[in-house]
Amino acid sequence: MGQSEQLKADILGFAGVGAAALQENSEARRVFESFKQLLNEGKVRAAEKIGGEWVVNQWVKEGILLGMRLGRLQENFVPLDEHNSGFAFIDKDTWPLKKITLASNVRIVPGGSAVRDGSYLAPGVVMMPPAYVNVGAYVDEGTMIDSHALVGSCAQVGKKVHLSAGVQVGGVLEPIGAMPVIIEDEVMVGGNCGIYEGTIVKERAVIGTGVILNGSTPVYDLARNTIYRKTADSPLVIPAGAVVVAGSRSVKGEFAAEHGLSIYTPLIIKYRDSRTDSATALEEALR
């Protein structure tokens, strides 16, 4: 049995054990620390692509929740200079700030950003202040996380993605089987977008400024004359190369007609082409 398979079995063995019992169990702590090391190194993920389809690794979420139950509240102080000024925070001792060094080859511009332990930032990732990456998140090479952006718990972000200022990528730990938000390679997400509830954005899609994608709002594809929506069996999936903008559709009923009411809906207006590539090109000099 491989290391990750043994950890999976051990973690599932602690599922449902209460916090008080876990906190007195040295074996539970050992298992958790081994698991967290693999999570920090990106060697285990909350979801991964198998045979072209994204699959949730429920045991990884169980491992994260094990750390929540296992941990005790701890006060932490992060000094910022030699005069002992800095900031304090209180969290479970199992989930401190992630230790990032020069060898990580990750650029975090100063100004209030934070990365929680148990997340993975690949080499070449850039974070502009302030931004936050939560536990279980996976951010691949060359991605930029811009100011006021959030990468939520267990979210999976691909290579050379740009999360513009104010982007919110939703997180999910429970229910255990729920798909996290997934943003594949070379996606451009415009400012003040929100991507939630297990939405999958396929490679090279462009999400225009202010677009909200979630499980309750259908996406209308004007280029292919079809509608995409979340179902009981599958998440909302934005096709590869789609260009999505914020739009609206009329609301049925006499009252709505009388007042000219409409409701927000995302629209796919076209698919990516050379003109789109030029407009969304990432400036390598910024990295």
C-alpha positions in Angstrom: 0.0 0.0 0.0 1.4 3.4 -1.0 1.9 6.3 1.4 -1.2 8.2 0.3 -3.4 5.0 0.3 -2.2 4.2 3.9 -3.0 7.8 4.9 -6.4 7.6 3.3 -7.2 4.4 5.3 -5.9 6.0 8.5 -7.8 9.3 8.0 -11.1 7.5 7.3 -10.5 5.4 10.4 -10.7 8.6 12.5 -13.8 9.9 10.7 -16.5 10.6 13.2 -14.2 10.6 16.2 -14.9 13.5 18.5 -12.6 16.4 19.1 -11.9 15.6 22.8 -10.8 12.0 22.0 -8.7 13.1 19.0 -6.8 15.7 21.0 -5.5 13.1 23.4 -4.6 10.7 20.5 -0.9 11.0 19.5 -1.5 8.7 16.5 -4.2 11.0 15.1 -1.8 13.9 15.3 0.9 11.9 13.5 -1.4 10.9 10.7 -2.7 14.4 10.3 0.8 16.0 10.1 1.9 13.4 7.5 -1.3 14.2 5.5 -0.8 18.0 5.8 2.8 17.7 4.5 1.5 16.0 1.3 -1.3 18.7 1.0 1.3 21.5 1.3 3.4 19.9 -1.4 0.5 19.5 -3.7 0.9 15.7 -3.7 -2.7 15.1 -2.6 -5.7 17.3 -3.8 -9.3 17.7 -2.8 -10.2 17.0 -6.5 -8.2 15.8 -9.5 -8.8 15.1 -13.2 -9.0 11.4 -13.9 -9.8 10.2 -17.5 -10.8 13.7 -18.5 -13.3 14.1 -15.7 -12.9 15.9 -12.3 -13.3 13.6 -9.3 -13.7 14.7 -5.7 -11.2 13.0 -3.2 -13.5 12.8 -0.3 -10.8 11.4 2.0 -8.8 14.6 1.5 -11.7 16.7 2.8 -11.9 14.2 5.7 -8.3 14.9 6.4 -8.8 18.6 6.5 -11.8 18.2 8.8 -9.7 15.9 11.0 -7.3 18.8 11.5 -10.2 21.0 12.5 -11.4 18.6 15.2 -7.9 17.8 16.3 -6.7 21.3 16.7 -6.9 23.6 19.7 -7.3 27.4 19.6 -3.9 29.1 19.7 -2.9 32.7 19.7 -0.3 33.6 17.2 1.8 36.7 16.6 3.5 37.5 13.3 6.3 40.2 13.7 6.8 42.6 10.9 9.9 44.4 11.9 12.6 44.6 14.6 10.5 46.8 16.8 8.1 43.9 17.4 5.2 45.4 15.6 3.0 43.0 13.7 -0.4 41.3 13.9 -2.0 38.7 16.0 -4.5 36.0 15.0 -6.3 33.1 16.8 -6.9 29.8 15.0 -6.6 26.1 15.5 -3.0 25.1 16.1 -3.3 22.6 13.3 -3.9 25.3 10.7 -1.3 28.1 11.1 -0.1 30.3 8.3 1.7 28.4 5.6 5.5 28.6 5.7 6.7 30.0 2.3 10.4 30.6 1.7 12.5 31.9 -1.2 12.9 28.3 -2.3 9.2 28.1 -2.9 9.6 30.5 -5.9 6.3 32.2 -5.0 6.1 35.9 -5.1 3.8 37.5 -2.4 3.9 41.3 -2.6 3.6 42.8 0.9 0.4 44.4 2.1 -1.9 42.1 4.0 -2.1 38.8 2.1 -2.2 35.5 3.9 -1.9 31.8 2.9 -3.3 29.2 5.2 -1.4 26.0 5.9 -2.6 23.0 4.0 -2.8 24.9 0.7 -0.5 24.6 -2.3 1.1 27.4 -4.3 3.1 26.2 -7.3 6.3 27.9 -8.4 5.7 31.1 -10.3 2.5 32.1 -8.5 2.1 35.8 -7.8 -0.1 37.3 -5.0 -0.9 41.0 -5.0 -2.1 42.5 -1.7 -4.4 41.9 0.0 -5.4 38.4 -1.0 -6.2 35.1 0.8 -5.7 31.5 0.0 -7.6 29.0 2.2 -6.9 25.5 3.4 -7.0 22.7 0.8 -6.7 25.1 -2.2 -4.4 24.2 -5.1 -3.0 27.0 -7.2 -0.9 25.9 -10.2 2.2 27.4 -11.9 2.2 31.0 -13.2 -1.2 32.0 -11.8 -1.7 35.6 -10.6 -4.0 36.2 -7.6 -4.8 39.9 -7.7 -5.7 42.3 -5.0 -8.8 41.5 -2.8 -9.1 38.1 -4.4 -10.1 35.0 -2.4 -9.2 31.4 -3.3 -11.6 29.4 -1.1 -11.1 26.1 0.7 -10.3 23.2 -1.6 -10.7 25.3 -4.8 -8.5 24.0 -7.7 -6.9 26.7 -9.9 -4.9 25.8 -13.0 -1.8 27.1 -14.7 -1.5 30.7 -16.0 -4.8 31.7 -14.6 -5.5 35.4 -13.8 -7.8 36.1 -10.9 -8.4 39.8 -11.3 -9.0 42.3 -8.4 -12.0 41.4 -6.2 -12.5 37.9 -7.6 -14.1 35.5 -5.1 -13.6 31.8 -5.7 -15.9 29.9 -3.4 -14.7 27.2 -1.0 -16.3 24.0 0.1 -15.5 21.5 2.9 -19.0 20.2 3.6 -20.9 18.3 2.4 -17.9 15.9 1.9 -18.8 14.8 -1.5 -19.4 18.3 -3.0 -17.3 19.4 -5.9 -15.1 22.4 -5.2 -14.8 25.2 -7.6 -12.4 24.3 -10.4 -10.7 26.8 -12.8 -8.7 25.1 -15.4 -5.5 26.3 -17.2 -5.2 29.8 -18.9 -8.6 31.1 -17.7 -9.0 34.8 -17.4 -11.4 35.9 -14.6 -12.3 39.6 -14.7 -12.6 42.0 -11.8 -15.3 41.5 -9.1 -16.4 38.1 -10.4 -17.8 35.4 -8.1 -17.4 31.7 -8.9 -19.3 29.4 -6.5 -20.9 26.1 -5.7 -18.7 23.7 -7.5 -18.7 25.5 -10.9 -16.1 24.1 -13.3 -14.6 26.7 -15.7 -12.8 24.8 -18.5 -9.4 25.8 -20.0 -8.9 29.2 -21.7 -12.4 30.5 -20.9 -12.8 34.3 -20.3 -15.1 35.4 -17.5 -15.9 39.1 -18.0 -16.0 41.7 -15.3 -18.8 41.3 -12.7 -20.0 37.8 -13.8 -21.4 35.6 -11.1 -21.4 31.8 -11.7 -23.3 29.6 -9.2 -25.5 26.5 -9.0 -28.9 28.4 -9.3 -28.3 30.6 -12.4 -28.3 29.1 -15.9 -25.8 30.3 -18.5 -27.1 31.0 -21.9 -24.8 30.2 -24.8 -25.7 32.6 -27.7 -23.0 31.1 -29.9 -24.2 27.5 -29.7 -27.9 28.1 -28.9 -27.8 26.1 -25.7 -28.2 26.5 -21.9 -25.8 25.3 -19.2 -27.0 24.7 -15.7 -26.2 22.7 -12.6 -28.2 19.5 -12.1 -28.5 17.0 -9.2 -25.8 14.9 -10.9 -23.4 17.4 -12.4 -22.0 20.9 -11.6 -22.3 23.9 -13.8 -19.6 23.6 -16.5 -18.4 26.6 -18.6 -17.0 25.2 -21.9 -13.4 25.6 -22.9 -12.7 29.0 -24.6 -16.1 30.5 -23.8 -16.3 34.2 -23.4 -18.9 34.9 -20.6 -20.3 38.3 -19.8 -23.0 39.6 -17.4 -26.4 39.8 -19.1 -30.1 39.7 -18.3 -33.3 38.0 -19.4 -36.9 39.1 -19.1 -39.0 38.0 -16.2 -42.4 36.4 -17.0 -45.7 37.7 -15.7 -47.9 40.7 -16.0 -46.3 42.6 -13.1 -42.8 42.1 -14.5 -43.9 43.1 -18.0 -45.6 46.2 -16.6 -42.5 47.3 -14.9 -40.0 46.2 -17.5 -38.2 43.8 -15.1 -35.4 41.5 -16.0 -33.1 39.2 -14.0 -29.4 38.7 -14.1 -28.0 35.9 -16.1 -24.5 35.1 -17.6 -24.2 35.0 -21.4 -21.7 33.3 -23.6 -21.3 35.7 -26.4 -18.6 34.0 -28.4 -15.6 31.6 -28.1 -12.1 32.7 -27.8 -10.2 33.9 -30.9 -7.0 35.7 -31.8 -8.6 39.1 -30.9 -9.7 37.8 -27.5 -6.2 36.3 -27.0 -4.6 39.7 -27.7 -7.0 41.5 -25.3 -6.4 39.0 -22.5 -2.7 38.4 -22.9 -0.8 38.1 -19.6 2.1 40.4 -19.2 5.0 38.2 -18.4 7.1 41.2 -17.2 4.7 41.4 -14.2 5.8 38.0 -13.1 
